[in-house]
Amino acid sequence: MKDYFYLIPIALGLGLAALAAFMWSLKTRQYDDLEGAAVRILQEEDAPIRTKAER
């Protein structure tokens, strides 16, 4: 029974942290263009890949 005094606040804290992270992701518009990201990964780019030495 004594363990619940530690586990319940830890669980609530983790849940609130997860909720805060989700709300932050909504606020920064992370989920606005889900279809565009799925299509963009399949497109080929004509530009050559540059290395750090070429920059």
N, CA, C, O and CB atoms as a CASP TS submission, in Angstrom:
PFRMAT TS
TARGET T0000
AUTHOR 0000-0000-0000
METHOD Language model
MODEL 1
PARENT N/A
ATOM      1  N   MET     1       0.828  -1.195   0.000  1.00  0.00           N
ATOM      2  CA  MET     1       0.000   0.000   0.000  1.00  0.00           C
ATOM      3  C   MET     1       0.868   1.253   0.000  1.00  0.00           C
ATOM      4  O   MET     1       0.506   2.282  -0.571  1.00  0.00           O
ATOM      5  CB  MET     1      -0.939   0.001   1.209  1.00  0.00           C
ATOM      6  N   LYS     2       1.991   1.145   0.637  1.00  0.00           N
ATOM      7  CA  LYS     2       2.890   2.288   0.734  1.00  0.00           C
ATOM      8  C   LYS     2       3.464   2.668  -0.634  1.00  0.00           C
ATOM      9  O   LYS     2       3.788   3.828  -0.886  1.00  0.00           O
ATOM     10  CB  LYS     2       4.022   1.983   1.711  1.00  0.00           C
ATOM     11  N   ASP     3       3.581   1.673  -1.501  1.00  0.00           N
ATOM     12  CA  ASP     3       4.139   1.928  -2.827  1.00  0.00           C
ATOM     13  C   ASP     3       3.225   2.793  -3.690  1.00  0.00           C
ATOM     14  O   ASP     3       3.704   3.506  -4.572  1.00  0.00           O
ATOM     15  CB  ASP     3       4.410   0.619  -3.530  1.00  0.00           C
ATOM     16  N   TYR     4       1.939   2.739  -3.450  1.00  0.00           N
ATOM     17  CA  TYR     4       1.008   3.527  -4.243  1.00  0.00           C
ATOM     18  C   TYR     4       1.227   5.023  -4.060  1.00  0.00           C
ATOM     19  O   TYR     4       0.925   5.808  -4.958  1.00  0.00           O
ATOM     20  CB  TYR     4      -0.416   3.166  -3.880  1.00  0.00           C
ATOM     21  N   PHE     5       1.738   5.415  -2.929  1.00  0.00           N
ATOM     22  CA  PHE     5       1.998   6.834  -2.698  1.00  0.00           C
ATOM     23  C   PHE     5       3.110   7.346  -3.599  1.00  0.00           C
ATOM     24  O   PHE     5       3.207   8.549  -3.843  1.00  0.00           O
ATOM     25  CB  PHE     5       2.357   7.077  -1.237  1.00  0.00           C
ATOM     26  N   TYR     6       3.945   6.452  -4.091  1.00  0.00           N
ATOM     27  CA  TYR     6       4.999   6.825  -5.037  1.00  0.00           C
ATOM     28  C   TYR     6       4.549   6.608  -6.481  1.00  0.00           C
ATOM     29  O   TYR     6       4.831   7.428  -7.355  1.00  0.00           O
ATOM     30  CB  TYR     6       6.275   6.019  -4.758  1.00  0.00           C
ATOM     31  N   LEU     7       3.858   5.517  -6.722  1.00  0.00           N
ATOM     32  CA  LEU     7       3.513   5.152  -8.094  1.00  0.00           C
ATOM     33  C   LEU     7       2.440   6.050  -8.704  1.00  0.00           C
ATOM     34  O   LEU     7       2.520   6.388  -9.886  1.00  0.00           O
ATOM     35  CB  LEU     7       3.050   3.724  -8.134  1.00  0.00           C
ATOM     36  N   ILE     8       1.452   6.435  -7.930  1.00  0.00           N
ATOM     37  CA  ILE     8       0.369   7.262  -8.470  1.00  0.00           C
ATOM     38  C   ILE     8       0.877   8.632  -8.909  1.00  0.00           C
ATOM     39  O   ILE     8       0.546   9.047 -10.020  1.00  0.00           O
ATOM     40  CB  ILE     8      -0.741   7.427  -7.430  1.00  0.00           C
ATOM     41  N   PRO     9       1.656   9.361  -8.115  1.00  0.00           N
ATOM     42  CA  PRO     9       2.176  10.654  -8.601  1.00  0.00           C
ATOM     43  C   PRO     9       3.124  10.504  -9.800  1.00  0.00           C
ATOM     44  O   PRO     9       3.144  11.360 -10.685  1.00  0.00           O
ATOM     45  CB  PRO     9       2.906  11.375  -7.470  1.00  0.00           C
ATOM     46  N   ILE    10       3.898   9.428  -9.827  1.00  0.00           N
ATOM     47  CA  ILE    10       4.794   9.205 -10.969  1.00  0.00           C
ATOM     48  C   ILE    10       3.967   8.958 -12.233  1.00  0.00           C
ATOM     49  O   ILE    10       4.273   9.512 -13.289  1.00  0.00           O
ATOM     50  CB  ILE    10       5.749   8.002 -10.697  1.00  0.00           C
ATOM     51  N   ALA    11       2.923   8.130 -12.134  1.00  0.00           N
ATOM     52  CA  ALA    11       2.070   7.852 -13.280  1.00  0.00           C
ATOM     53  C   ALA    11       1.346   9.112 -13.752  1.00  0.00           C
ATOM     54  O   ALA    11       1.239   9.358 -14.954  1.00  0.00           O
ATOM     55  CB  ALA    11       1.059   6.765 -12.933  1.00  0.00           C
ATOM     56  N   LEU    12       0.855   9.897 -12.816  1.00  0.00           N
ATOM     57  CA  LEU    12       0.194  11.144 -13.187  1.00  0.00           C
ATOM     58  C   LEU    12       1.178  12.115 -13.833  1.00  0.00           C
ATOM     59  O   LEU    12       0.830  12.794 -14.798  1.00  0.00           O
ATOM     60  CB  LEU    12      -0.454  11.790 -11.960  1.00  0.00           C
ATOM     61  N   GLY    13       2.381  12.186 -13.320  1.00  0.00           N
ATOM     62  CA  GLY    13       3.395  13.063 -13.901  1.00  0.00           C
ATOM     63  C   GLY    13       3.770  12.655 -15.314  1.00  0.00           C
ATOM     64  O   GLY    13       3.908  13.505 -16.194  1.00  0.00           O
ATOM     65  N   LEU    14       3.936  11.357 -15.537  1.00  0.00           N
ATOM     66  CA  LEU    14       4.251  10.878 -16.883  1.00  0.00           C
ATOM     67  C   LEU    14       3.093  11.122 -17.848  1.00  0.00           C
ATOM     68  O   LEU    14       3.307  11.478 -19.006  1.00  0.00           O
ATOM     69  CB  LEU    14       4.596   9.388 -16.847  1.00  0.00           C
ATOM     70  N   GLY    15       1.888  10.932 -17.372  1.00  0.00           N
ATOM     71  CA  GLY    15       0.722  11.196 -18.207  1.00  0.00           C
ATOM     72  C   GLY    15       0.601  12.663 -18.574  1.00  0.00           C
ATOM     73  O   GLY    15       0.287  13.000 -19.716  1.00  0.00           O
ATOM     74  N   LEU    16       0.849  13.533 -17.611  1.00  0.00           N
ATOM     75  CA  LEU    16       0.807  14.971 -17.896  1.00  0.00           C
ATOM     76  C   LEU    16       1.934  15.385 -18.839  1.00  0.00           C
ATOM     77  O   LEU    16       1.741  16.261 -19.683  1.00  0.00           O
ATOM     78  CB  LEU    16       0.895  15.775 -16.593  1.00  0.00           C
ATOM     79  N   ALA    17       3.102  14.770 -18.708  1.00  0.00           N
ATOM     80  CA  ALA    17       4.216  15.074 -19.616  1.00  0.00           C
ATOM     81  C   ALA    17       3.881  14.637 -21.040  1.00  0.00           C
ATOM     82  O   ALA    17       4.184  15.354 -21.994  1.00  0.00           O
ATOM     83  CB  ALA    17       5.514  14.380 -19.137  1.00  0.00           C
ATOM     84  N   ALA    18       3.265  13.481 -21.192  1.00  0.00           N
ATOM     85  CA  ALA    18       2.860  13.005 -22.511  1.00  0.00           C
ATOM     86  C   ALA    18       1.777  13.907 -23.105  1.00  0.00           C
ATOM     87  O   ALA    18       1.801  14.209 -24.298  1.00  0.00           O
ATOM     88  CB  ALA    18       2.358  11.555 -22.425  1.00  0.00           C
ATOM     89  N   LEU    19       0.839  14.329 -22.278  1.00  0.00           N
ATOM     90  CA  LEU    19      -0.207  15.238 -22.747  1.00  0.00           C
ATOM     91  C   LEU    19       0.391  16.577 -23.167  1.00  0.00           C
ATOM     92  O   LEU    19      -0.010  17.143 -24.184  1.00  0.00           O
ATOM     93  CB  LEU    19      -1.267  15.450 -21.654  1.00  0.00           C
ATOM     94  N   ALA    20       1.338  17.082 -22.399  1.00  0.00           N
ATOM     95  CA  ALA    20       1.988  18.344 -22.741  1.00  0.00           C
ATOM     96  C   ALA    20       2.766  18.224 -24.049  1.00  0.00           C
ATOM     97  O   ALA    20       2.753  19.150 -24.860  1.00  0.00           O
ATOM     98  CB  ALA    20       2.922  18.785 -21.612  1.00  0.00           C
ATOM     99  N   ALA    21       3.443  17.096 -24.266  1.00  0.00           N
ATOM    100  CA  ALA    21       4.178  16.892 -25.517  1.00  0.00           C
ATOM    101  C   ALA    21       3.215  16.823 -26.694  1.00  0.00           C
ATOM    102  O   ALA    21       3.504  17.370 -27.758  1.00  0.00           O
ATOM    103  CB  ALA    21       5.026  15.606 -25.447  1.00  0.00           C
ATOM    104  N   PHE    22       2.085  16.165 -26.522  1.00  0.00           N
ATOM    105  CA  PHE    22       1.091  16.081 -27.592  1.00  0.00           C
ATOM    106  C   PHE    22       0.494  17.448 -27.893  1.00  0.00           C
ATOM    107  O   PHE    22       0.323  17.803 -29.059  1.00  0.00           O
ATOM    108  CB  PHE    22      -0.018  15.097 -27.215  1.00  0.00           C
ATOM    109  N   MET    23       0.178  18.213 -26.867  1.00  0.00           N
ATOM    110  CA  MET    23      -0.375  19.544 -27.081  1.00  0.00           C
ATOM    111  C   MET    23       0.646  20.455 -27.766  1.00  0.00           C
ATOM    112  O   MET    23       0.281  21.268 -28.614  1.00  0.00           O
ATOM    113  CB  MET    23      -0.824  20.156 -25.746  1.00  0.00           C
ATOM    114  N   TRP    24       1.914  20.322 -27.404  1.00  0.00           N
ATOM    115  CA  TRP    24       2.964  21.097 -28.066  1.00  0.00           C
ATOM    116  C   TRP    24       3.045  20.738 -29.545  1.00  0.00           C
ATOM    117  O   TRP    24       3.206  21.619 -30.389  1.00  0.00           O
ATOM    118  CB  TRP    24       4.322  20.857 -27.386  1.00  0.00           C
ATOM    119  N   SER    25       2.935  19.443 -29.865  1.00  0.00           N
ATOM    120  CA  SER    25       3.006  19.031 -31.265  1.00  0.00           C
ATOM    121  C   SER    25       1.808  19.558 -32.052  1.00  0.00           C
ATOM    122  O   SER    25       1.948  19.881 -33.231  1.00  0.00           O
ATOM    123  CB  SER    25       3.075  17.502 -31.369  1.00  0.00           C
ATOM    124  N   LEU    26       0.649  19.651 -31.434  1.00  0.00           N
ATOM    125  CA  LEU    26      -0.504  20.247 -32.106  1.00  0.00           C
ATOM    126  C   LEU    26      -0.303  21.743 -32.312  1.00  0.00           C
ATOM    127  O   LEU    26      -0.648  22.285 -33.362  1.00  0.00           O
ATOM    128  CB  LEU    26      -1.782  19.994 -31.302  1.00  0.00           C
ATOM    129  N   LYS    27       0.254  22.404 -31.309  1.00  0.00           N
ATOM    130  CA  LYS    27       0.468  23.846 -31.382  1.00  0.00           C
ATOM    131  C   LYS    27       1.479  24.210 -32.463  1.00  0.00           C
ATOM    132  O   LYS    27       1.330  25.239 -33.123  1.00  0.00           O
ATOM    133  CB  LYS    27       0.936  24.378 -30.034  1.00  0.00           C
ATOM    134  N   THR    28       2.498  23.389 -32.653  1.00  0.00           N
ATOM    135  CA  THR    28       3.518  23.677 -33.659  1.00  0.00           C
ATOM    136  C   THR    28       3.158  23.094 -35.016  1.00  0.00           C
ATOM    137  O   THR    28       4.001  23.050 -35.912  1.00  0.00           O
ATOM    138  CB  THR    28       4.862  23.138 -33.209  1.00  0.00           C
ATOM    139  N   ARG    29       1.915  22.646 -35.181  1.00  0.00           N
ATOM    140  CA  ARG    29       1.348  22.201 -36.456  1.00  0.00           C
ATOM    141  C   ARG    29       2.110  21.027 -37.063  1.00  0.00           C
ATOM    142  O   ARG    29       2.393  21.026 -38.261  1.00  0.00           O
ATOM    143  CB  ARG    29       1.329  23.350 -37.437  1.00  0.00           C
ATOM    144  N   GLN    30       2.439  20.041 -36.257  1.00  0.00           N
ATOM    145  CA  GLN    30       3.162  18.863 -36.725  1.00  0.00           C
ATOM    146  C   GLN    30       2.284  17.935 -37.553  1.00  0.00           C
ATOM    147  O   GLN    30       2.806  17.140 -38.335  1.00  0.00           O
ATOM    148  CB  GLN    30       3.734  18.109 -35.551  1.00  0.00           C
ATOM    149  N   TYR    31       0.974  18.013 -37.402  1.00  0.00           N
ATOM    150  CA  TYR    31       0.070  17.070 -38.051  1.00  0.00           C
ATOM    151  C   TYR    31      -0.715  17.700 -39.200  1.00  0.00           C
ATOM    152  O   TYR    31      -1.720  17.134 -39.632  1.00  0.00           O
ATOM    153  CB  TYR    31      -0.889  16.502 -37.035  1.00  0.00           C
ATOM    154  N   ASP    32      -0.287  18.848 -39.701  1.00  0.00           N
ATOM    155  CA  ASP    32      -1.068  19.544 -40.721  1.00  0.00           C
ATOM    156  C   ASP    32      -1.032  18.867 -42.084  1.00  0.00           C
ATOM    157  O   ASP    32      -2.069  18.791 -42.742  1.00  0.00           O
ATOM    158  CB  ASP    32      -0.576  20.947 -40.856  1.00  0.00           C
ATOM    159  N   ASP    33       0.117  18.372 -42.535  1.00  0.00           N
ATOM    160  CA  ASP    33       0.249  17.856 -43.894  1.00  0.00           C
ATOM    161  C   ASP    33       0.767  16.424 -43.861  1.00  0.00           C
ATOM    162  O   ASP    33       1.919  16.173 -44.217  1.00  0.00           O
ATOM    163  CB  ASP    33       1.188  18.750 -44.729  1.00  0.00           C
ATOM    164  N   LEU    34      -0.067  15.493 -43.440  1.00  0.00           N
ATOM    165  CA  LEU    34       0.356  14.106 -43.340  1.00  0.00           C
ATOM    166  C   LEU    34       0.480  13.448 -44.715  1.00  0.00           C
ATOM    167  O   LEU    34       1.382  12.638 -44.929  1.00  0.00           O
ATOM    168  CB  LEU    34      -0.619  13.327 -42.478  1.00  0.00           C
ATOM    169  N   GLU    35      -0.407  13.784 -45.640  1.00  0.00           N
ATOM    170  CA  GLU    35      -0.335  13.186 -46.967  1.00  0.00           C
ATOM    171  C   GLU    35       0.865  13.708 -47.749  1.00  0.00           C
ATOM    172  O   GLU    35       1.474  12.957 -48.509  1.00  0.00           O
ATOM    173  CB  GLU    35      -1.620  13.459 -47.738  1.00  0.00           C
ATOM    174  N   GLY    36       1.208  14.958 -47.580  1.00  0.00           N
ATOM    175  CA  GLY    36       2.354  15.530 -48.280  1.00  0.00           C
ATOM    176  C   GLY    36       3.649  14.858 -47.861  1.00  0.00           C
ATOM    177  O   GLY    36       4.524  14.632 -48.698  1.00  0.00           O
ATOM    178  N   ALA    37       3.786  14.541 -46.600  1.00  0.00           N
ATOM    179  CA  ALA    37       4.998  13.872 -46.123  1.00  0.00           C
ATOM    180  C   ALA    37       5.099  12.460 -46.690  1.00  0.00           C
ATOM    181  O   ALA    37       6.197  11.987 -46.981  1.00  0.00           O
ATOM    182  CB  ALA    37       5.017  13.828 -44.587  1.00  0.00           C
ATOM    183  N   ALA    38       3.974  11.790 -46.847  1.00  0.00           N
ATOM    184  CA  ALA    38       3.985  10.432 -47.391  1.00  0.00           C
ATOM    185  C   ALA    38       4.363  10.441 -48.867  1.00  0.00           C
ATOM    186  O   ALA    38       5.028   9.519 -49.338  1.00  0.00           O
ATOM    187  CB  ALA    38       2.615   9.767 -47.202  1.00  0.00           C
ATOM    188  N   VAL    39       3.957  11.449 -49.588  1.00  0.00           N
ATOM    189  CA  VAL    39       4.279  11.537 -51.011  1.00  0.00           C
ATOM    190  C   VAL    39       5.706  12.042 -51.208  1.00  0.00           C
ATOM    191  O   VAL    39       6.412  11.578 -52.104  1.00  0.00           O
ATOM    192  CB  VAL    39       3.282  12.461 -51.735  1.00  0.00           C
ATOM    193  N   ARG    40       6.125  12.977 -50.386  1.00  0.00           N
ATOM    194  CA  ARG    40       7.446  13.588 -50.526  1.00  0.00           C
ATOM    195  C   ARG    40       8.576  12.566 -50.385  1.00  0.00           C
ATOM    196  O   ARG    40       9.614  12.704 -51.033  1.00  0.00           O
ATOM    197  CB  ARG    40       7.619  14.688 -49.494  1.00  0.00           C
ATOM    198  N   ILE    41       8.391  11.563 -49.562  1.00  0.00           N
ATOM    199  CA  ILE    41       9.449  10.579 -49.353  1.00  0.00           C
ATOM    200  C   ILE    41       9.629   9.683 -50.577  1.00  0.00           C
ATOM    201  O   ILE    41      10.693   9.090 -50.758  1.00  0.00           O
ATOM    202  CB  ILE    41       9.141   9.727 -48.123  1.00  0.00           C
ATOM    203  N   LEU    42       8.601   9.582 -51.415  1.00  0.00           N
ATOM    204  CA  LEU    42       8.676   8.733 -52.592  1.00  0.00           C
ATOM    205  C   LEU    42       9.211   9.469 -53.827  1.00  0.00           C
ATOM    206  O   LEU    42       9.578   8.827 -54.811  1.00  0.00           O
ATOM    207  CB  LEU    42       7.314   8.165 -52.891  1.00  0.00           C
ATOM    208  N   GLN    43       9.260  10.784 -53.786  1.00  0.00           N
ATOM    209  CA  GLN    43       9.720  11.554 -54.936  1.00  0.00           C
ATOM    210  C   GLN    43      11.235  11.518 -55.033  1.00  0.00           C
ATOM    211  O   GLN    43      11.941  11.570 -54.026  1.00  0.00           O
ATOM    212  CB  GLN    43       9.230  13.001 -54.848  1.00  0.00           C
ATOM    213  N   GLU    44      11.720  11.427 -56.269  1.00  0.00           N
ATOM    214  CA  GLU    44      13.160  11.464 -56.495  1.00  0.00           C
ATOM    215  C   GLU    44      13.597  12.906 -56.686  1.00  0.00           C
ATOM    216  O   GLU    44      12.916  13.701 -57.334  1.00  0.00           O
ATOM    217  CB  GLU    44      13.557  10.601 -57.720  1.00  0.00           C
ATOM    218  N   GLU    45      14.730  13.220 -56.117  1.00  0.00           N
ATOM    219  CA  GLU    45      15.275  14.559 -56.292  1.00  0.00           C
ATOM    220  C   GLU    45      16.345  14.512 -57.370  1.00  0.00           C
ATOM    221  O   GLU    45      17.157  13.588 -57.408  1.00  0.00           O
ATOM    222  CB  GLU    45      15.850  15.112 -54.960  1.00  0.00           C
ATOM    223  N   ASP    46      16.344  15.517 -58.250  1.00  0.00           N
ATOM    224  CA  ASP    46      17.335  15.580 -59.308  1.00  0.00           C
ATOM    225  C   ASP    46      18.645  16.192 -58.824  1.00  0.00           C
ATOM    226  O   ASP    46      19.683  16.021 -59.463  1.00  0.00           O
ATOM    227  CB  ASP    46      16.795  16.373 -60.476  1.00  0.00           C
ATOM    228  N   ALA    47      18.603  16.892 -57.716  1.00  0.00           N
ATOM    229  CA  ALA    47      19.804  17.541 -57.210  1.00  0.00           C
ATOM    230  C   ALA    47      20.748  16.497 -56.612  1.00  0.00           C
ATOM    231  O   ALA    47      20.303  15.603 -55.892  1.00  0.00           O
ATOM    232  CB  ALA    47      19.442  18.614 -56.160  1.00  0.00           C
ATOM    233  N   PRO    48      22.049  16.604 -56.903  1.00  0.00           N
ATOM    234  CA  PRO    48      22.996  15.650 -56.320  1.00  0.00           C
ATOM    235  C   PRO    48      23.164  15.893 -54.827  1.00  0.00           C
ATOM    236  O   PRO    48      22.986  17.009 -54.338  1.00  0.00           O
ATOM    237  CB  PRO    48      24.357  15.744 -57.023  1.00  0.00           C
ATOM    238  N   ILE    49      23.502  14.848 -54.127  1.00  0.00           N
ATOM    239  CA  ILE    49      23.720  14.944 -52.687  1.00  0.00           C
ATOM    240  C   ILE    49      25.096  15.529 -52.444  1.00  0.00           C
ATOM    241  O   ILE    49      26.095  15.037 -52.969  1.00  0.00           O
ATOM    242  CB  ILE    49      23.578  13.558 -51.998  1.00  0.00           C
ATOM    243  N   ARG    50      25.140  16.588 -51.641  1.00  0.00           N
ATOM    244  CA  ARG    50      26.420  17.242 -51.364  1.00  0.00           C
ATOM    245  C   ARG    50      26.958  16.762 -50.020  1.00  0.00           C
ATOM    246  O   ARG    50      26.198  16.535 -49.079  1.00  0.00           O
ATOM    247  CB  ARG    50      26.267  18.789 -51.371  1.00  0.00           C
ATOM    248  N   THR    51      28.258  16.612 -49.945  1.00  0.00           N
ATOM    249  CA  THR    51      28.878  16.226 -48.687  1.00  0.00           C
ATOM    250  C   THR    51      29.285  17.488 -47.936  1.00  0.00           C
ATOM    251  O   THR    51      29.174  18.598 -48.457  1.00  0.00           O
ATOM    252  CB  THR    51      30.103  15.297 -48.927  1.00  0.00           C
ATOM    253  N   LYS    52      29.755  17.306 -46.713  1.00  0.00           N
ATOM    254  CA  LYS    52      30.188  18.454 -45.911  1.00  0.00           C
ATOM    255  C   LYS    52      31.378  19.167 -46.538  1.00  0.00           C
ATOM    256  O   LYS    52      31.496  20.386 -46.410  1.00  0.00           O
ATOM    257  CB  LYS    52      30.544  18.006 -44.499  1.00  0.00           C
ATOM    258  N   ALA    53      32.259  18.440 -47.211  1.00  0.00           N
ATOM    259  CA  ALA    53      33.433  19.043 -47.817  1.00  0.00           C
ATOM    260  C   ALA    53      33.054  19.944 -48.996  1.00  0.00           C
ATOM    261  O   ALA    53      33.769  20.905 -49.279  1.00  0.00           O
ATOM    262  CB  ALA    53      34.401  17.957 -48.273  1.00  0.00           C
ATOM    263  N   GLU    54      31.963  19.663 -49.677  1.00  0.00           N
ATOM    264  CA  GLU    54      31.551  20.444 -50.834  1.00  0.00           C
ATOM    265  C   GLU    54      30.796  21.711 -50.449  1.00  0.00           C
ATOM    266  O   GLU    54      30.632  22.600 -51.285  1.00  0.00           O
ATOM    267  CB  GLU    54      30.696  19.602 -51.738  1.00  0.00           C
ATOM    268  N   ARG    55      30.343  21.813 -49.233  1.00  0.00           N
ATOM    269  CA  ARG    55      29.548  22.979 -48.812  1.00  0.00           C
ATOM    270  C   ARG    55      30.387  24.138 -48.564  1.00  0.00           C
ATOM    271  O   ARG    55      29.882  25.201 -48.203  1.00  0.00           O
ATOM    272  CB  ARG    55      28.759  22.695 -47.599  1.00  0.00           C
TER
END
